[in-house]
Amino acid sequence: MGGCALRVEGLVVRYGDKVAVKGLSFVINGGEVYCLPGPNGAGKTSTIKAVLGLVKYEGLIDVLGLGPPSPGVMNSVGVVMESPAVLEALTPREFFEFLGSVRGRFNIKRVETLMEAFELRDYLDTPIAALSAGNRQKVAIVAALLHEPRLLPLDEPFNFLDAKSVRVFKEVMRRHVESGGSILFSTHIMEVAERVCDRVGILNEGVLITEGTIDEIKEGVKAGTLEDAFLKAIHADEEIRAILEGL
């Protein structure tokens, strides 16, 4: 591991009178997958949008030691959002060429390698709007990886993917961190987080309520799985028990 890939201190994100993120602080090291699990509305997506400079925020965000999010800094970042951020009027080929022109980098060999890995080669010249939800998500993943970014924020990236593509993407993530890259991974699926993440910061109602390695999180609340630890941490285990007793 080397260096700090992302430093967030005292992050606050507001939407009018609503405070979605409340003084959040965490650090992601080089060569690390850092997971931000949380229930719906916990502030996960707002945090990622702030890291990308897509929403106004208060506090400090330092990306890759280059400073706050800006167009220049984002050239070293690749992102997959919960809903695929793709230009649906274009074909994948046109979309990737457009991204290459914006970033000043376009490697056709890397495009072909990634398209092959995600079984998209037959759709290279098909309008993205005509693709299935799963294939649109794959296009978004390839777009995020094309320029070999150092930091990958991923917001529920396995949405719409079949089991084979999930396995391929997990391997791509593993290789990314082995090469020194870093990942900010947002999910509400604890089984996935337990398999792919090095450290976890559990969010609830915009607040970081606990942080550590997966073993530390589980040990802290005497839980056998990350899912059990998560439910205990947000005090949902008793609610679930009451619901089940009422069935």
N, C-alpha and C positions, 0 to 999 in steps of 0.2 A: 504494500500500500504506500502511496506517496502523496503528500500534500492534502489540501482541503479542496474538495470539489464544489461544495456549496455550504455557505454559512448564513444562517437566518437568525436574527436577533430581534426580539420584541415585535414580531410581525403582527400588525392589526389590519384587517380588511373589513371595510364597512360597505353596506348597501343601504343608503339612506339611514334610517334609525337602527337598522339591524346590524349587529356586529357578528360577522361570520367567523373571524379568526381573532383570538383574544390574547395577544402578547406571546405568540409562539416563537420558541427558540430551539434550534437543533443544528447539528453539523453533519455533513456527509464527507467521509474520507475518500481519497482516491482508491479505486479497486474495491468498492463496497456497494452492496444493495441495501438501501435504507427504506424501510417500509413505513407508510403512514396509514394503518388501518383505522377504520372508524365506521360508525353507523351512518345511514343517510343523513345529510345535513350537518355532518361533523366539522366541515371546513376543509376537507381534503382537496376538492377541486379548486376552491378559492385559493388555497396555498399554492398549488401548482400554477394557477393563472398569475399569481403575484410573482412567482419565480420567473415566469416568462415575460413579465411586464405587460400583461394583458388587462390588469385591473389596477386601480389606484391603491396604494398601501402606505402604511406608516411603519417605521422600523428600518432595519438594515437587512439588505440582501446582497451578498457577494458571491458571484458566480465564477468559479474556477480561478479565483484570485484576480479577476479582470475588472471587478466592480459590479455595480447594479445592472439589472437587465437592460440591454440596449441592442439595436440591430447588429452592431459589430460583435458583441459578446454572444449573441444568439447563433452566430455562424459556427460555434463550437458546441451547440446544443441541438439535440433531436428530440422530438416530442410525439407521443401518441396519446390523444385525448379520448375520453369515454365515447364521444361521438366523433367518427372519423372526420378530420379536417382536410378534406380533399376538394379539388375543383371538379365538380361532377360533369361539367360541360366538356371537359378534356378527356382524352384517352390517357391511360397510364404513361405511355411513351411521351405524350405532350406535357403531361404534368411533371414528369421527372426532368424533362428538358427545361421546363420553366423554372423549376427549383434550382437546377444547375446554373442557369443564367443569373438567378438572384444571388446565389451563394458564390458564384465565380468558380464552381467546381462541378465537373460532370464526367464521370467515369463509366462509359458504356459497359465495360467488362463487369464492373461491380453491379450495375443495373441487372445485367443478364444473370449473374450469379445469384442475386437475391430473388429475382423473379422465378428462377428455377427452384430455389429452396422452398418458396412459398406456393409453388405450382400455379404461377400466374402467366407463364409465357404465352399461353394460348389467348390471353386477354389483353396483350400489350397494346393492340390497336382498337379495342372495344371501348366505347364511351363509358366512363366510370359510372355514370347514372344508370347504365344498363346492367351493372354487375350486382351480384347478390350482396347482402350486408356483410357476409364473411369475407368476400373478395374485396369489398371496399375497405374493410379493416386491414386486410393484408397490404393493400396499396398504401394506406397510411403508415403502416409499419415499415415498408420498404422505403418510403419517402423519409422517414425519421432516421434511417440507417445509412442512406446513400453517401453522405459526406463524412462518415466515420466520426461521429460526434464524441466528445469526451464525457458529456453529461447527458443522460437520458431520463427525463421525467416521463413517467408512464402512468396514466390514469385509467384504471380498469382495462388494460390493453388486451386481455384475452376475450373481451366481449365479441360474440358472434363467431369465434374461431372454432373449428372442429378439433378433435383430440390430436390429430397428427400435426396440425399447424401450431397448436399450443406447445407440443413437445419440441418442435423445431425452434419456436421463439424462445423457449426456456434455454435451449442450447446456445442460441445467439446471445442471450443475456449473459450466460455463464462465460462465454468467450470474451464478451465485452469487458467484464470486470477483470478477467484474468489478464487482459492486455493493459490494465490500468484505468479503464473507464469506470464511471460510477452511474448508479441508477437511483432515482427517487421513485418509489413504487407505491401507488395508491390503490387500495383495494378494500372491499368489505368481505372478501372470501378468505377466511383464516387458514384453510388448508393450503391454499396457494402461497400465502405469505410465509407459512411455516417451512415450505419447501425451498423457496427461492431467496429469502431475505437473510442478511447478516445481523442487522440490528432493526429494532422496531420502536416506533414512537406512537403510542395509542392516542388518538384524538377523540374527544367527545365534546360536543357543543362549543367547538372552537378552541378548546383548551387541551394542551398536552398533559395527560394525566399520569403516564408512566413511560419510561424509556429504558432500553437495554438490549442485550442479546436475547434471542428467543429463550434460551435456557434461564437467563436471569428473570425474564418476565414470568415464565411459568413457575419458577421457584418462589418468586415474590408473593404469589397468591396460592401456592401449593396446588397447582393445576397440572394435569397430565398432558394437555394439549394447548396450543396457542388459542384455539377457539374457546376453550373453557376459561383460560386466563383472561381473554378479552371480555367475555361476558361477565366475569367477576369484577373486572376493572371498571366497567361502565355500570355495574350493579344491575345488570339485566338478568342474571341467573335466577334471582328470586321472582322476578316478574314472569319469566318463562315457566317456573315451577308452578306458580299460581294459575297461569293460563292452562297448563296441562292438567292440573287437578280439577279444573272446572269443565273439562271435556267429557 
